Amino acid sequence: MLTSLFFLAILFIGVPIGICLCLAGMFYIWDSNNPLLFQSFPMQMFGGVDSYGLIAIPLFILIGEIMNGGGITRRLVELSMAFIGAVKGGLAYVNILANALVSSIIGSATAQVAIMSQIMVPEMEKKGYDKTFAAGLTVYGGMLGPIIPPSVMFVVYSVLAQVAVGDMLIAGILPGILLTVLFFVVIALMGLIYEYPRSERQTLRERAKSVLVCSPTLLIPIVIVGSILSGLANPTEAAAVGAVASALVGRYITKEFRFSQIPEMLVRSGIYSAIVLFLVAAAAVFSWILIFGKVPQATAAWVQTVAKDPITFMLLTNVILLVIGTVIDGIPGLIMTVPILLPIATEVYGIDPRHFGVVVVVNLVLGLMSPPVGLSFFVAAAVTGAKPGKMFIVTLPFFLICCVALVLLSIFPWLSLGLIK
């Protein structure tokens, strides 16, 4: 109890989550009067990052850096425009489709929102869309980043849950497609009420030219996802090949990437990777303390008094995670909740850890779009100048359809596991 109060106290005064986890672990050892546990503290931290699968994280981050610097994002947007005809709300569909394509390369919601807001919001505003709606729509499109592979959050979850990284990445494909389709449905329904502009009509010749010029950029997600699905490479190897493919496409096809940019990109990738990996190391200590203190067992006893079956448990988990996700970012949210909830899900209710992982990740990502924090809205606001609160209100139908998707994913495991052999 004292450890929990200490953790919450230092968290709310603004101490970074990774430091909070380590300090809470130290406080528990001190409070338990068992100083010998201090000897295991560094070993637990090291063990948390002693995983081959975690090498994929800096590589996926590097892919995003190279792709952005090589003009690949813009070409994926142009490719999306070629596929969408002169329909009402055409640029809104393009926004979601382009985000889905970019998601197969970046794998981070906030990074994707920052990149796509710079590209899509000015273009939509120029064509007559409300800036607030355009920015909010881009935020929900960015939600696809941590769901459609590759995904840094799925890599972190796979290490926490001790499941295959490849399985978790594949498990995100169908949920990503489901969300994309549901977003299209919402745009179509909203188009019946609001007078969205029609996208510009392109001739068959113009479309063919766009496809010819831009389609080589699809080599990157094809290489990454295809090599994993075919079994030719594991996720870490696929990430390395994807980084090389990104550099080659950016240098010799889009011709906007310069090899002189690599040192700067490596530094940025290294800084972000260090933050993520430190969180993973701190999570190992936190999990160790939770298990030592029998927190999962106590939580399981309480949950079983409320949830009598797996579906009820999953719906209860959705509520808990949605509340947590509103105030805590995705990866720290994973680190805090998975060690407690996963053993209950698998051992008490017999839920597949991969299915559970998809629901947890989608839930925490949705938290990035939920008040009172809504981090992704603040990222979009910083780029576009739109107001975060107004963005949430204008795009509320997208939030509601995401809740529907969460319920579907919770009830039907095949939506997550359908492509896993």
C-alpha positions as CSV (number, residue, x, y, z in Angstrom):
1,M,0.0,0.0,0.0
2,L,2.8,2.4,0.9
3,T,4.6,1.6,-2.3
4,S,1.5,2.4,-4.3
5,L,1.0,5.7,-2.6
6,F,4.7,6.6,-3.1
7,F,4.5,5.7,-6.8
8,L,1.4,7.8,-7.3
9,A,2.9,10.7,-5.4
10,I,6.1,10.9,-7.4
11,L,4.1,10.3,-10.7
12,F,1.8,13.2,-10.1
13,I,4.5,15.6,-9.2
14,G,6.0,15.1,-12.7
15,V,8.8,12.5,-12.2
16,P,9.3,10.6,-15.5
17,I,7.5,7.2,-15.6
18,G,10.7,5.2,-16.0
19,I,12.3,6.8,-12.9
20,C,9.0,6.4,-11.0
21,L,9.1,2.6,-11.7
22,C,12.7,2.3,-10.5
23,L,12.1,4.5,-7.4
24,A,9.0,2.6,-6.5
25,G,10.9,-0.7,-6.7
26,M,13.6,0.7,-4.4
27,F,11.0,2.0,-1.9
28,Y,9.3,-1.4,-1.8
29,I,12.7,-3.1,-1.0
30,W,13.4,-0.6,1.7
31,D,9.9,-0.9,3.1
32,S,10.1,-4.7,3.1
33,N,13.3,-4.7,5.3
34,N,14.9,-7.1,2.9
35,P,18.1,-5.3,1.7
36,L,19.4,-8.4,-0.1
37,L,16.8,-7.7,-2.8
38,F,18.9,-4.6,-3.8
39,Q,21.5,-7.1,-5.2
40,S,19.0,-8.4,-7.7
41,F,17.8,-4.9,-8.7
42,P,20.4,-4.3,-11.5
43,M,20.1,-7.9,-12.7
44,Q,16.4,-7.5,-13.2
45,M,16.9,-4.3,-15.1
46,F,19.5,-5.9,-17.4
47,G,17.3,-9.0,-17.9
48,G,14.5,-6.8,-19.0
49,V,16.4,-5.6,-22.1
50,D,18.4,-8.8,-22.7
51,S,16.1,-9.8,-25.6
52,Y,17.0,-10.2,-29.2
53,G,13.5,-9.0,-30.3
54,L,14.1,-5.5,-28.8
55,I,16.7,-4.8,-31.5
56,A,13.7,-4.3,-33.8
57,I,12.7,-1.1,-31.9
58,P,15.7,1.2,-33.0
59,L,15.5,-0.3,-36.5
60,F,11.8,0.5,-36.9
61,I,12.4,4.0,-35.5
62,L,15.2,4.5,-38.0
63,I,12.9,3.4,-40.9
64,G,10.5,6.2,-39.9
65,E,13.4,8.7,-39.9
66,I,14.6,7.7,-43.3
67,M,11.2,7.6,-44.8
68,N,10.3,11.1,-43.6
69,G,13.7,12.4,-44.8
70,G,13.4,10.7,-48.2
71,G,10.0,12.2,-49.2
72,I,8.4,8.7,-49.1
73,T,5.5,9.9,-46.9
74,R,4.4,12.5,-49.5
75,R,4.4,9.9,-52.3
76,L,2.3,7.6,-50.3
77,V,-0.3,10.4,-50.0
78,E,-0.1,11.0,-53.8
79,L,-0.6,7.2,-54.3
80,S,-3.7,7.3,-52.0
81,M,-5.1,10.2,-54.0
82,A,-4.7,8.2,-57.2
83,F,-6.8,5.4,-55.7
84,I,-9.6,7.6,-54.4
85,G,-11.9,8.9,-57.2
86,A,-13.7,12.3,-57.3
87,V,-16.0,11.4,-54.4
88,K,-17.6,13.6,-51.7
89,G,-15.1,13.9,-48.9
90,G,-12.4,12.4,-51.1
91,L,-9.5,14.0,-49.2
92,A,-10.9,12.7,-45.9
93,Y,-10.7,9.1,-47.3
94,V,-7.2,9.9,-48.6
95,N,-6.1,11.0,-45.2
96,I,-7.1,7.7,-43.6
97,L,-5.8,5.6,-46.5
98,A,-2.5,7.5,-46.5
99,N,-2.2,7.0,-42.8
100,A,-2.8,3.3,-43.2
101,L,0.0,3.1,-45.7
102,V,2.4,5.2,-43.6
103,S,1.5,3.0,-40.6
104,S,3.0,0.0,-42.3
105,I,6.4,1.8,-42.0
106,I,6.4,4.2,-39.0
107,G,4.8,2.3,-36.1
108,S,4.3,5.2,-33.7
109,A,1.1,7.2,-33.2
110,T,2.5,10.5,-32.1
111,A,5.3,10.5,-34.7
112,Q,2.8,9.7,-37.4
113,V,0.4,12.4,-36.3
114,A,3.3,15.0,-36.3
115,I,4.3,14.0,-39.8
116,M,0.9,13.6,-41.4
117,S,-0.5,16.8,-39.8
118,Q,2.2,18.8,-41.7
119,I,1.2,17.1,-45.0
120,M,-2.6,16.5,-44.9
121,V,-4.1,19.4,-42.8
122,P,-2.8,22.3,-45.0
123,E,-3.9,20.4,-48.1
124,M,-7.4,19.7,-46.7
125,E,-7.8,23.3,-45.5
126,K,-6.8,24.5,-49.0
127,K,-9.6,22.4,-50.5
128,G,-12.3,23.8,-48.1
129,Y,-12.2,21.5,-45.1
130,D,-12.4,22.9,-41.6
131,K,-8.9,22.9,-40.1
132,T,-10.2,21.5,-36.8
133,F,-11.8,18.5,-38.5
134,A,-8.8,17.9,-40.7
135,A,-6.4,17.9,-37.7
136,G,-8.7,15.6,-35.7
137,L,-9.2,13.2,-38.5
138,T,-5.4,13.0,-38.9
139,V,-5.1,12.2,-35.2
140,Y,-7.4,9.2,-35.6
141,G,-5.5,8.1,-38.8
142,G,-2.4,8.2,-36.7
143,M,-4.0,5.7,-34.4
144,L,-3.3,3.1,-37.0
145,G,0.5,3.6,-36.5
146,P,0.9,1.3,-33.4
147,I,-1.6,-1.2,-34.8
148,I,-0.6,-2.0,-38.4
149,P,2.8,-3.6,-38.4
150,P,5.5,-2.7,-37.7
151,S,4.7,-1.5,-34.2
152,V,7.0,-0.5,-31.4
153,M,4.2,-1.1,-28.9
154,F,3.7,-4.7,-30.1
155,V,7.4,-5.4,-29.8
156,V,7.4,-4.1,-26.2
157,Y,4.3,-6.1,-25.4
158,S,5.8,-9.3,-26.9
159,V,8.8,-8.9,-24.6
160,L,6.7,-8.3,-21.5
161,A,4.4,-11.2,-22.4
162,Q,7.1,-13.5,-23.6
163,V,5.3,-14.2,-27.0
164,A,6.7,-14.2,-30.5
165,V,7.3,-10.7,-31.9
166,G,6.3,-11.9,-35.4
167,D,2.9,-13.2,-34.1
168,M,2.1,-9.9,-32.4
169,L,3.0,-7.9,-35.5
170,I,0.8,-10.2,-37.7
171,A,-2.0,-10.0,-35.1
172,G,-2.3,-6.2,-35.8
173,I,-3.1,-6.5,-39.5
174,L,-6.8,-7.4,-39.3
175,P,-7.6,-4.9,-36.5
176,G,-5.8,-2.2,-38.6
177,I,-7.9,-3.1,-41.6
178,L,-11.1,-3.2,-39.4
179,L,-10.4,0.3,-38.1
180,T,-9.6,1.7,-41.5
181,V,-12.9,0.4,-42.9
182,L,-14.9,1.7,-39.9
183,F,-13.3,5.1,-40.3
184,F,-14.4,5.1,-44.0
185,V,-17.9,4.3,-42.9
186,V,-17.9,7.2,-40.4
187,I,-16.7,9.6,-43.1
188,A,-19.4,8.4,-45.5
189,L,-22.1,8.8,-42.8
190,M,-20.8,12.3,-41.8
191,G,-20.8,13.2,-45.5
192,L,-24.6,12.8,-45.5
193,I,-24.8,15.6,-43.0
194,Y,-21.9,17.9,-43.9
195,E,-21.0,19.3,-47.3
196,Y,-17.6,17.9,-47.7
197,P,-15.7,19.0,-50.8
198,R,-15.3,16.5,-53.6
199,S,-11.7,15.5,-54.5
200,E,-10.3,16.7,-57.8
201,R,-11.1,14.4,-60.7
202,Q,-8.0,12.8,-62.2
203,T,-7.8,11.5,-65.7
204,L,-6.8,7.9,-66.2
205,R,-3.5,9.1,-67.5
206,E,-2.8,11.1,-64.4
207,R,-3.8,8.2,-62.1
208,A,-1.5,5.8,-64.0
209,K,1.4,8.3,-63.8
210,S,0.9,8.7,-60.0
211,V,0.7,4.9,-59.5
212,L,3.8,4.4,-61.7
213,V,5.8,7.2,-59.9
214,C,4.7,6.4,-56.3
215,S,4.1,2.7,-56.2
216,P,7.9,1.9,-55.7
217,T,7.5,3.3,-52.2
218,L,5.3,0.3,-51.3
219,L,8.4,-1.8,-51.6
220,I,9.2,-0.9,-48.0
221,P,6.1,-2.3,-46.2
222,I,6.0,-5.2,-48.7
223,V,9.6,-6.1,-47.7
224,I,8.9,-5.7,-44.0
225,V,5.6,-7.4,-43.7
226,G,6.1,-9.9,-46.6
227,S,9.4,-11.2,-45.2
228,I,7.8,-11.8,-41.8
229,L,4.6,-13.5,-43.2
230,S,6.6,-15.7,-45.6
231,G,9.0,-16.8,-42.9
232,L,12.1,-15.5,-44.7
233,A,13.0,-13.2,-41.9
234,N,12.2,-12.7,-38.3
235,P,10.9,-9.2,-37.2
236,T,14.4,-8.0,-36.3
237,E,15.9,-9.1,-39.6
238,A,12.9,-7.6,-41.5
239,A,13.4,-4.3,-39.7
240,A,17.1,-4.2,-40.8
241,V,16.1,-5.1,-44.4
242,G,13.4,-2.4,-44.2
243,A,15.9,0.2,-43.1
244,V,18.1,-0.6,-46.1
245,A,15.1,-0.6,-48.5
246,S,14.0,2.8,-47.1
247,A,17.4,4.3,-47.7
248,L,17.6,2.9,-51.3
249,V,14.1,4.0,-52.2
250,G,14.7,7.5,-50.7
251,R,18.1,7.8,-52.5
252,Y,17.5,6.3,-55.9
253,I,13.7,6.5,-56.5
254,T,12.4,9.6,-54.7
255,K,15.9,11.1,-54.8
256,E,15.3,13.2,-51.7
257,F,17.4,11.2,-49.2
258,R,21.1,11.9,-48.8
259,F,23.5,9.6,-47.1
260,S,24.9,12.6,-45.3
261,Q,21.6,12.7,-43.3
262,I,22.3,9.3,-41.7
263,P,24.4,10.5,-38.7
264,E,21.7,12.9,-37.6
265,M,19.0,10.3,-38.1
266,L,21.0,7.8,-36.1
267,V,21.3,10.2,-33.2
268,R,17.6,10.9,-33.2
269,S,16.8,7.2,-33.4
270,G,19.2,6.4,-30.7
271,I,17.8,9.0,-28.3
272,Y,14.2,7.7,-28.8
273,S,15.3,4.1,-28.6
274,A,17.2,4.7,-25.3
275,I,14.0,6.2,-23.8
276,V,11.9,3.2,-24.8
277,L,14.5,0.6,-23.7
278,F,15.0,2.3,-20.4
279,L,11.2,2.1,-19.9
280,V,11.4,-1.7,-20.7
281,A,14.2,-2.1,-18.2
282,A,12.3,-0.3,-15.5
283,A,9.3,-2.4,-16.3
284,A,11.2,-5.6,-15.6
285,V,12.0,-4.3,-12.1
286,F,8.4,-3.2,-11.6
287,S,7.1,-6.6,-12.7
288,W,9.5,-8.3,-10.4
289,I,8.3,-6.2,-7.5
290,L,4.7,-6.9,-8.3
291,I,5.2,-10.6,-8.4
292,F,7.2,-10.6,-5.2
293,G,4.5,-8.6,-3.5
294,K,1.8,-11.0,-4.9
295,V,-0.1,-8.1,-6.5
296,P,-1.3,-10.1,-9.5
297,Q,-2.8,-12.8,-7.2
298,A,-4.7,-10.2,-5.1
299,T,-5.9,-8.5,-8.3
300,A,-7.0,-11.8,-9.8
301,A,-9.0,-12.6,-6.6
302,W,-10.9,-9.2,-6.9
303,V,-11.5,-9.5,-10.6
304,Q,-13.0,-13.0,-10.3
305,T,-15.6,-11.5,-8.0
306,V,-16.7,-9.1,-10.7
307,A,-16.0,-10.9,-14.0
308,K,-17.5,-14.4,-14.3
309,D,-16.4,-15.2,-17.9
310,P,-13.7,-14.1,-20.4
311,I,-15.9,-11.6,-22.3
312,T,-16.9,-9.8,-19.1
313,F,-13.2,-9.7,-18.1
314,M,-12.2,-8.2,-21.4
315,L,-14.9,-5.6,-21.2
316,L,-13.8,-4.7,-17.7
317,T,-10.2,-4.5,-18.9
318,N,-11.3,-2.1,-21.6
319,V,-12.8,0.3,-19.1
320,I,-9.7,0.1,-16.8
321,L,-7.2,0.6,-19.7
322,L,-9.2,3.4,-21.3
323,V,-9.1,5.3,-18.0
324,I,-5.3,4.6,-17.6
325,G,-4.7,5.5,-21.3
326,T,-6.3,9.0,-20.8
327,V,-3.5,10.1,-18.5
328,I,-0.5,7.8,-19.4
329,D,1.2,7.3,-22.7
330,G,1.1,4.0,-24.6
331,I,4.3,2.2,-23.7
332,P,4.3,3.3,-20.0
333,G,0.7,2.1,-19.9
334,L,1.7,-1.3,-21.2
335,I,4.5,-1.5,-18.7
336,M,2.2,-0.7,-15.7
337,T,-0.7,-2.9,-16.7
338,V,0.5,-6.0,-18.5
339,P,2.4,-7.6,-15.6
340,I,-0.8,-7.4,-13.5
341,L,-3.6,-8.1,-16.0
342,L,-1.9,-10.6,-18.4
343,P,-1.5,-13.5,-15.8
344,I,-5.2,-13.1,-14.9
345,A,-6.2,-13.2,-18.6
346,T,-4.2,-16.2,-19.5
347,E,-4.3,-18.3,-16.3
348,V,-7.8,-17.5,-14.9
349,Y,-9.8,-16.9,-18.1
350,G,-7.7,-18.8,-20.7
351,I,-7.4,-15.9,-23.0
352,D,-4.8,-16.1,-25.8
353,P,-1.9,-13.7,-24.8
354,R,-1.7,-12.5,-28.4
355,H,-5.5,-11.7,-28.5
356,F,-5.1,-9.9,-25.2
357,G,-2.1,-7.9,-26.4
358,V,-4.1,-6.5,-29.4
359,V,-6.9,-5.4,-27.2
360,V,-4.5,-3.8,-24.7
361,V,-2.5,-1.9,-27.4
362,V,-5.6,-0.7,-29.2
363,N,-7.1,0.4,-25.9
364,L,-4.0,2.4,-24.8
365,V,-3.7,4.0,-28.2
366,L,-7.3,5.1,-28.0
367,G,-6.3,6.7,-24.7
368,L,-4.0,9.0,-26.7
369,M,-7.2,10.5,-28.2
370,S,-9.2,10.7,-25.0
371,P,-9.6,13.7,-22.6
372,P,-8.3,15.0,-20.2
373,V,-4.8,14.5,-21.8
374,G,-5.3,13.3,-25.3
375,L,-1.6,13.5,-26.2
376,S,-2.1,13.0,-30.0
377,F,-4.5,16.0,-30.1
378,F,-1.8,18.2,-28.5
379,V,0.7,17.0,-31.0
380,A,-1.6,17.9,-33.9
381,A,-2.4,21.2,-32.2
382,A,1.3,22.1,-32.0
383,V,1.7,21.5,-35.7
384,T,-1.6,22.9,-37.0
385,G,-2.7,25.5,-34.5
386,A,-6.1,23.9,-34.0
387,K,-7.6,23.6,-30.5
388,P,-7.3,20.1,-28.9
389,G,-10.7,20.2,-27.1
390,K,-12.5,21.3,-30.2
391,M,-10.8,18.6,-32.2
392,F,-12.1,15.9,-29.9
393,I,-15.7,17.3,-30.1
394,V,-15.7,17.6,-33.9
395,T,-14.4,14.1,-34.4
396,L,-16.4,12.4,-31.6
397,P,-18.0,9.9,-34.0
398,F,-14.5,8.4,-34.7
399,F,-14.0,8.0,-31.0
400,L,-17.3,6.2,-30.6
401,I,-16.6,3.9,-33.6
402,C,-13.2,3.0,-32.0
403,C,-15.1,1.9,-28.9
404,V,-17.2,-0.3,-31.1
405,A,-14.1,-1.8,-32.7
406,L,-12.7,-2.5,-29.2
407,V,-15.8,-4.4,-28.2
408,L,-15.7,-6.4,-31.4
409,L,-12.0,-7.2,-30.9
410,S,-12.7,-8.2,-27.3
411,I,-15.6,-10.6,-28.2
412,F,-14.2,-12.1,-31.4
413,P,-10.5,-13.4,-31.0
414,W,-10.3,-14.4,-34.6
415,L,-10.2,-10.7,-35.5
416,S,-6.7,-10.7,-34.0
417,L,-5.6,-14.3,-34.5
418,G,-7.1,-15.0,-38.0
419,L,-3.8,-14.6,-39.9
420,I,-1.5,-16.3,-37.4
421,K,-0.6,-19.9,-38.4
